[in-house]
Amino acid sequence: MRTFWRKRYVCPVCKSQFEAVRIFSDAIRIKNRESDLKPIYDGVNALMFQLVSCPKCLYTSFEDDFENLTSSQAETIARMHEKLEQIEIDLSESKKVRDAAVQYNIAAVMYVAREKLFRAAESLLKLAWLYRDAGAPDEEKKALERAKELFLKSYTEEDLSEDRQIAALFYLGEIEKRLGNRRESVRWFSEMFRRFSKSDSIYVKQARQEWQEVSLEK
């Protein structure tokens, strides 16, 4: 079974054409999930290839909103190029964790510049997952701290859909739990149940189990 293919893109910032490595959907196999719903892959780690980066200007985004830029956002990101042009990054099938980590960090910065705080937080959460897979707990903790700040900012300041409000609350509770902040974890899970107890979201279902666990801790 083939694992990788290449998809053609046009960068909305610098207008260059390029091809990016993608994974065939049939090659992505999830064998389990951790308590924060992080997937455990059987085979290729899809976290390494979720982002798309322009090799010329390093504009980076999740694929589903790669082209969704306003002209002012594109101008803001174009001005970042000078700071990024010294970065060397492998975007091939052979990329290392360091390369994917650079992509997630760039994506987070660019999503903040685009005023998409939820997506910035999501980028940092997946960066933390990447470090967890790599066995780098200190780096994972730093990424979780940054993700927590942006999930909170997103939840309190952005006009989020209900699904994203639920996800933000879930990750605020789960990240606080992983950082050892039991009281704050209970607070966020309780807020989720107060507002969205009737939702059939996977986040609400998982939070009930997590809330029970953290509530019983001494």
RODO-2510 file (C-alpha; in nm, 4 decimals, decimal comma):
residues 218
     n   res          X          Y          Z
     1     m     0,0000     0,0000     0,0000
     2     r     0,1305     0,3425    -0,0947
     3     t     0,1602     0,5910     0,1922
     4     f     0,2410     0,9288     0,0410
     5     w     0,1318     1,1381    -0,2522
     6     r     0,1926     1,4986    -0,3559
     7     k    -0,0708     1,7668    -0,3913
     8     r    -0,0203     2,0917    -0,5810
     9     y    -0,0905     2,4245    -0,4096
    10     v    -0,0645     2,7935    -0,4892
    11     c     0,0604     2,9953    -0,1928
    12     p    -0,1872     3,2751    -0,1118
    13     v     0,0975     3,4862     0,0293
    14     c     0,3821     3,4738    -0,2250
    15     k     0,1821     3,3174    -0,5130
    16     s     0,4423     3,0476    -0,5796
    17     q     0,3281     2,7029    -0,6931
    18     f     0,4548     2,3979    -0,5084
    19     e     0,3761     2,0402    -0,4172
    20     a     0,3323     1,9191    -0,0589
    21     v     0,3498     1,5671     0,0794
    22     r     0,0132     1,4249     0,1796
    23     i    -0,0840     1,0845     0,3227
    24     f    -0,3313     0,8539     0,1531
    25     s    -0,6349     0,8251     0,3809
    26     d    -0,6149     0,4439     0,3632
    27     a    -0,2638     0,4605     0,5100
    28     i    -0,3806     0,6421     0,8251
    29     r    -0,4685     0,3849     1,0901
    30     i    -0,5631     0,4847     1,4454
    31     k    -0,5356     0,1975     1,6908
    32     n    -0,6291     0,3870     2,0079
    33     r    -0,6686     0,7316     2,1663
    34     e    -0,5267     0,8768     2,4862
    35     s    -0,7313     1,0631     2,7495
    36     d    -0,7031     1,3936     2,5611
    37     l    -0,8152     1,2157     2,2424
    38     k    -0,4647     1,2192     2,0984
    39     p    -0,4579     0,9458     1,8340
    40     i    -0,2112     0,6608     1,8593
    41     y    -0,1268     0,5647     1,5043
    42     d    -0,0422     0,2230     1,3713
    43     g     0,2255     0,2974     1,1156
    44     v     0,2927     0,6468     0,9828
    45     n     0,2362     0,9274     1,2343
    46     a    -0,0133     1,1549     1,0595
    47     l     0,0685     1,4377     1,3024
    48     m     0,3897     1,4846     1,1069
    49     f     0,2030     1,5720     0,7889
    50     q    -0,1111     1,7621     0,8895
    51     l     0,0287     2,1043     0,8029
    52     v     0,1059     2,2536     0,4633
    53     s     0,4040     2,4899     0,4303
    54     c     0,5050     2,6950     0,1312
    55     p     0,8745     2,6132     0,0770
    56     k     0,9447     2,9648    -0,0521
    57     c     0,7935     3,1925     0,2170
    58     l     0,7097     2,9285     0,4839
    59     y     0,3461     3,0339     0,5119
    60     t     0,2047     2,7422     0,7118
    61     s    -0,1495     2,6307     0,7828
    62     f    -0,3727     2,3298     0,8255
    63     e    -0,4791     2,2132     0,4824
    64     d    -0,8483     2,2919     0,5250
    65     d    -0,7911     2,6665     0,5513
    66     f    -0,4628     2,7062     0,3641
    67     e    -0,6165     2,9354     0,1032
    68     n    -0,8550     3,1147     0,3386
    69     l    -0,6646     3,4412     0,3729
    70     t    -0,7797     3,8003     0,3432
    71     s    -0,5534     4,0431     0,1586
    72     s    -0,4584     4,2145     0,4868
    73     q    -0,3719     3,8794     0,6482
    74     a    -0,1563     3,7875     0,3483
    75     e     0,0264     4,1215     0,3762
    76     t     0,0868     4,0688     0,7488
    77     i     0,2273     3,7209     0,6918
    78     a     0,4396     3,8379     0,3980
    79     r     0,6151     4,0784     0,6348
    80     m     0,7190     3,7808     0,8497
    81     h     0,9261     3,6330     0,5688
    82     e     1,2445     3,8176     0,6639
    83     k     1,2420     3,6538     1,0082
    84     l     1,1731     3,3102     0,8615
    85     e     1,4035     3,3004     0,5602
    86     q     1,6975     3,1667     0,7636
    87     i     1,5010     2,8644     0,8830
    88     e     1,5981     2,5353     0,7226
    89     i     1,3231     2,2770     0,7208
    90     d     1,2771     1,9413     0,5489
    91     l     0,9253     1,9159     0,4039
    92     s     0,9756     1,5772     0,2362
    93     e     0,8489     1,2325     0,3343
    94     s     1,1719     1,1966     0,5361
    95     k     1,1113     1,4919     0,7668
    96     k     1,2092     1,4566     1,1322
    97     v     1,0230     1,5570     1,4484
    98     r     1,2277     1,8773     1,4570
    99     d     1,0956     1,9746     1,1126
   100     a     0,7323     1,9087     1,2033
   101     a     0,7803     2,0945     1,5329
   102     v     0,9081     2,3999     1,3441
   103     q     0,6003     2,3818     1,1215
   104     y     0,3627     2,3744     1,4204
   105     n     0,5398     2,6680     1,5834
   106     i     0,5224     2,8701     1,2629
   107     a     0,1560     2,7787     1,2182
   108     a     0,0732     2,8962     1,5709
   109     v     0,2399     3,2332     1,5134
   110     m     0,0677     3,2779     1,1794
   111     y    -0,2754     3,1829     1,3131
   112     v    -0,2356     3,4460     1,5843
   113     a    -0,1472     3,6965     1,3114
   114     r    -0,4613     3,5863     1,1240
   115     e    -0,6622     3,6336     1,4466
   116     k    -0,7578     3,2650     1,4535
   117     l    -0,6765     3,1881     1,8145
   118     f    -0,8518     2,8506     1,8308
   119     r    -0,6449     2,7225     1,5405
   120     a    -0,3289     2,8619     1,6989
   121     a    -0,4119     2,6711     2,0183
   122     e    -0,4831     2,3592     1,8128
   123     s    -0,1406     2,3925     1,6483
   124     l     0,0312     2,4047     1,9876
   125     l    -0,1743     2,1143     2,1217
   126     k    -0,0616     1,8994     1,8309
   127     l     0,2936     2,0199     1,8855
   128     a     0,2638     1,8866     2,2418
   129     w     0,1358     1,5553     2,1062
   130     l     0,4314     1,5401     1,8699
   131     y     0,6713     1,5879     2,1621
   132     r     0,4832     1,3230     2,3635
   133     d     0,5396     1,0720     2,0846
   134     a     0,9060     1,1746     2,0759
   135     g     0,9485     1,1205     2,4517
   136     a     1,0253     1,4861     2,5272
   137     p     0,8143     1,5683     2,8372
   138     d     0,9701     1,9074     2,9070
   139     e     0,8973     2,0285     2,5542
   140     e     0,5496     1,8777     2,5717
   141     k     0,4769     2,0706     2,8914
   142     k     0,5919     2,3992     2,7384
   143     a     0,3675     2,3437     2,4364
   144     l     0,0707     2,2561     2,6607
   145     e     0,1202     2,5739     2,8635
   146     r     0,1151     2,7819     2,5460
   147     a    -0,1858     2,5929     2,4117
   148     k    -0,3736     2,6504     2,7378
   149     e    -0,3205     3,0257     2,7178
   150     l    -0,4528     3,0398     2,3636
   151     f    -0,7513     2,8098     2,4296
   152     l    -0,8488     3,0424     2,7155
   153     k    -0,8036     3,3523     2,5004
   154     s    -1,0009     3,1893     2,2205
   155     y    -1,2839     3,0809     2,4515
   156     t    -1,3195     3,4241     2,6126
   157     e    -1,2617     3,6458     2,3094
   158     e    -1,3585     3,4646     1,9881
   159     d    -1,7038     3,4044     1,8459
   160     l    -1,6711     3,0271     1,8421
   161     s    -1,9163     2,7699     1,7118
   162     e    -2,0700     2,5452     1,9765
   163     d    -1,8423     2,2585     1,8749
   164     r    -1,5339     2,4737     1,9218
   165     q    -1,6569     2,6120     2,2538
   166     i    -1,6945     2,2546     2,3772
   167     a    -1,3518     2,1587     2,2451
   168     a    -1,1891     2,4631     2,4083
   169     l    -1,3467     2,3806     2,7445
   170     f    -1,2437     2,0172     2,7143
   171     y    -0,8824     2,1026     2,6411
   172     l    -0,8676     2,3641     2,9150
   173     g    -0,9791     2,0944     3,1596
   174     e    -0,7577     1,8218     3,0160
   175     i    -0,4451     2,0365     2,9909
   176     e    -0,4862     2,1619     3,3482
   177     k    -0,5186     1,7982     3,4548
   178     r    -0,2005     1,7012     3,2726
   179     l    -0,0181     1,9985     3,4256
   180     g    -0,1240     1,8890     3,7745
   181     n    -0,3735     2,1710     3,8357
   182     r    -0,6632     1,9665     3,9723
   183     r    -0,8827     2,2557     4,0905
   184     e    -0,8641     2,4345     3,7550
   185     s    -0,9281     2,1101     3,5698
   186     v    -1,2476     2,0457     3,7688
   187     r    -1,3536     2,4056     3,7084
   188     w    -1,3348     2,3791     3,3306
   189     f    -1,4969     2,0365     3,3082
   190     s    -1,7772     2,1615     3,5342
   191     e    -1,8238     2,4647     3,3096
   192     m    -1,8568     2,2316     3,0121
   193     f    -2,1252     2,0218     3,1863
   194     r    -2,3131     2,3337     3,2984
   195     r    -2,3339     2,4695     2,9462
   196     f    -2,3353     2,1621     2,7249
   197     s    -2,4539     1,8666     2,9338
   198     k    -2,7038     1,7604     2,6664
   199     s    -2,4507     1,7591     2,3860
   200     d    -2,3527     1,4265     2,2330
   201     s    -2,0069     1,5611     2,1500
   202     i    -1,7177     1,3186     2,1898
   203     y    -1,5519     1,5864     2,4049
   204     v    -1,8402     1,5874     2,6538
   205     k    -1,8420     1,2069     2,6699
   206     q    -1,4671     1,1937     2,7327
   207     a    -1,4833     1,4798     2,9835
   208     r    -1,7273     1,2860     3,2045
   209     q    -1,4668     1,0147     3,2481
   210     e    -1,1856     1,2665     3,3015
   211     w    -1,3898     1,4747     3,5470
   212     q    -1,4689     1,1659     3,7560
   213     e    -1,1014     1,0706     3,7660
   214     v    -0,9747     1,4141     3,8630
   215     s    -1,2541     1,4688     4,1167
   216     l    -1,1554     1,1502     4,3027
   217     e    -0,7896     1,2479     4,3288
   218     k    -0,6716     1,3371     4,6749
***
